[in-house]
Amino acid sequence: MTSDSAVHILIIEPDPMGPPERFAEWFRAAGADVRVLRPHLGEPIPHQVDVDALVVMGGQMNALADDDHPWLEDIRRLYRTCVGSGLPVLGICLGAQLLATAFGGEVEISSDRGPEHGLVEVDWTEHADTDPVISGLASPFTACGSHSDGVSALPADSVLLGKGRTYPHQVFRIGSAVGVQFHPETTPTRFRQWCRLEARNDDENQMLADKIREFEERDSEIAQSTKMLADHFLATVNDTTSH
């Protein structure tokens, strides 16, 4: 733990197409010191961290692609270390799937449920009412999703906080860590770039264009809700460091 007054947040970016974007901006605007670690550029995942919080972003690789990306297991190991010490942790999309598998959960690759691209509505469970990160967020909570894999079984000691209509395990907690399947950090511009990678025919192009338009039209509302999630997470970090 560092000694100056700012909280220090380490963000792991597994993929250059999945940067922290708004979350990094919001954290920094609130006075946090943010460092982004990029294993896709060969930067090693540490065995332990001298920071106040850990955030792991999404990526195009799947959560079981250790053969091609052996540092995925390093992220799982770091998750276990951080949760073991009570460090606040947030895993986003791939980051949430890695969090689940780090503690014995399961992820279905190319799920039979199909891809989930565009705005996703999340319904909170009764456990969300008392969760420090989730309590008080809009219900249903709407954010951008973009994935084809999903958590199919949560770790034994986890708590389901939010359910999706297509993917049921949208938000969960295990100890000091929260995993979210959606992308609260992203912008319509970034989502448009992701859609260019996804579309395989004219019908998909049109469908994704409609989803981009919906995101753009509701972006002010989405940003307000997702900023509250970022603020709540940062508040838990501040609370942890003050004790």
Long-range contacts (C-beta under 8 A, 24 or more apart in sequence): 1-50, 1-51, 1-52, 1-241, 2-50, 2-51, 2-52, 6-31, 6-32, 6-33, 7-31, 7-32, 7-33, 7-52, 7-53, 7-234, 7-237, 7-238, 7-241, 8-32, 8-33, 8-35, 8-50, 8-51, 8-52, 8-53, 9-33, 9-34, 9-35, 9-51, 9-52, 9-53, 9-54, 9-55, 9-237, 10-35, 10-37, 10-49, 10-51, 10-53, 10-54, 10-55, 11-35, 11-36, 11-37, 11-54, 11-55, 11-56, 11-57, 12-36, 12-37, 12-39, 12-45, 12-54, 12-55, 12-56, 12-57, 12-75, 12-95, 13-37, 13-38, 13-39, 13-40, 13-57, 14-39, 14-40, 14-56, 14-57, 14-58, 14-59, 14-61, 14-69, 14-72, 14-75, 14-94, 14-95, 15-40, 15-57, 15-58, 15-59, 15-60, 15-61, 15-94, 16-40, 17-59, 17-60, 17-190, 17-193, 17-194, 17-197, 18-57, 18-58, 18-59, 18-60, 18-93, 18-94, 18-183, 19-57, 19-190, 20-55, 20-57, 20-185, 21-185, 21-186, 21-187, 21-190, 22-184, 22-185, 22-186, 22-187, 22-223, 22-226, 22-227, 22-230, 23-55, 23-184, 23-185, 23-230, 24-185, 26-227, 26-230, 26-231, 26-234, 27-230, 27-234, 30-231, 30-234, 32-234, 32-237, 39-69, 39-71, 39-74, 39-75, 44-71, 44-74, 45-71, 45-74, 45-75, 45-77, 45-78, 46-78, 47-77, 47-78, 47-81, 48-78, 48-81, 49-78, 49-81, 49-82, 49-87, 51-87, 52-87, 52-88, 52-237, 52-240, 52-241, 53-87, 53-88, 53-89, 53-90, 53-233, 53-234, 53-237, 53-240, 54-78, 54-79, 54-82, 54-87, 54-88, 54-89, 54-90, 55-89, 55-90, 55-91, 55-92, 55-95, 56-89, 56-90, 56-91, 56-92, 56-94, 56-95, 56-98, 56-99, 57-92, 57-93, 57-94, 57-95, 57-185, 58-92, 58-93, 58-94, 58-95, 58-146, 58-147, 58-183, 59-93, 59-94, 60-197, 61-94, 62-94, 62-97, 62-107, 62-109, 62-149, 63-94, 63-97, 63-98, 63-100, 63-101, 63-107, 63-109, 63-149, 64-101, 64-107, 64-109, 72-98, 75-102, 76-101, 76-102, 77-102, 79-103, 79-177, 82-176, 82-177, 83-174, 83-175, 83-176, 83-177, 86-175, 86-176, 86-240, 87-176, 87-240, 88-176, 88-177, 88-233, 88-236, 88-237, 88-240, 89-176, 89-177, 89-178, 90-133, 90-177, 90-178, 90-179, 90-180, 90-233, 91-177, 91-178, 91-179, 91-180, 92-179, 92-180, 92-182, 92-183, 92-184, 92-185, 93-145, 93-146, 93-147, 93-180, 93-181, 93-182, 93-183, 94-147, 95-179, 96-151, 96-172, 96-179, 96-180, 96-181, 97-149, 97-150, 97-151, 97-179, 97-181, 99-174, 99-177, 99-179, 100-151, 100-153, 100-154, 100-155, 100-158, 100-169, 100-172, 100-179, 103-155, 103-156, 103-157, 103-158, 103-174, 104-155, 104-156, 105-151, 105-153, 105-154, 105-155, 105-158, 106-151, 106-152, 106-153, 107-149, 107-150, 107-151, 107-152, 108-149, 108-150, 108-151, 108-152, 109-149, 110-148, 110-149, 111-148, 111-149, 111-150, 111-152, 111-167, 113-150, 113-166, 113-167, 114-148, 114-166, 115-147, 115-148, 115-198, 116-145, 116-146, 116-147, 116-148, 116-150, 116-164, 116-166, 116-167, 117-145, 117-146, 117-194, 117-195, 117-198, 117-208, 117-211, 118-144, 118-145, 118-146, 118-208, 118-211, 118-214, 118-215, 119-143, 119-144, 119-145, 119-211, 119-214, 119-215, 119-218, 119-222, 120-144, 120-145, 120-164, 120-165, 120-166, 120-170, 120-181, 120-182, 121-164, 121-165, 122-162, 122-163, 122-164, 122-170, 122-171, 122-182, 123-162, 123-163, 123-164, 123-165, 124-161, 124-162, 124-163, 124-171, 125-160, 125-161, 125-162, 125-163, 127-159, 127-160, 127-161, 127-173, 128-161, 128-162, 128-171, 131-159, 131-161, 131-173, 131-178, 132-232, 132-235, 132-236, 132-239, 133-173, 133-178, 133-229, 133-232, 133-233, 133-236, 134-161, 134-162, 134-171, 134-178, 134-229, 134-232, 135-232, 136-228, 136-232, 137-225, 137-228, 137-229, 137-232, 138-225, 138-228, 141-225, 141-229, 142-218, 142-221, 142-222, 142-225, 143-180, 143-182, 143-183, 143-184, 143-222, 143-225, 143-226, 144-182, 144-183, 144-184, 144-186, 144-191, 144-215, 144-222, 145-181, 145-182, 145-183, 146-183, 146-186, 146-191, 146-194, 146-198, 147-181, 150-181, 151-179, 151-181, 176-240, 178-233, 180-229, 184-226, 184-229, 184-230, 185-226, 185-230, 187-219, 188-212, 188-215, 188-216, 188-219, 191-215
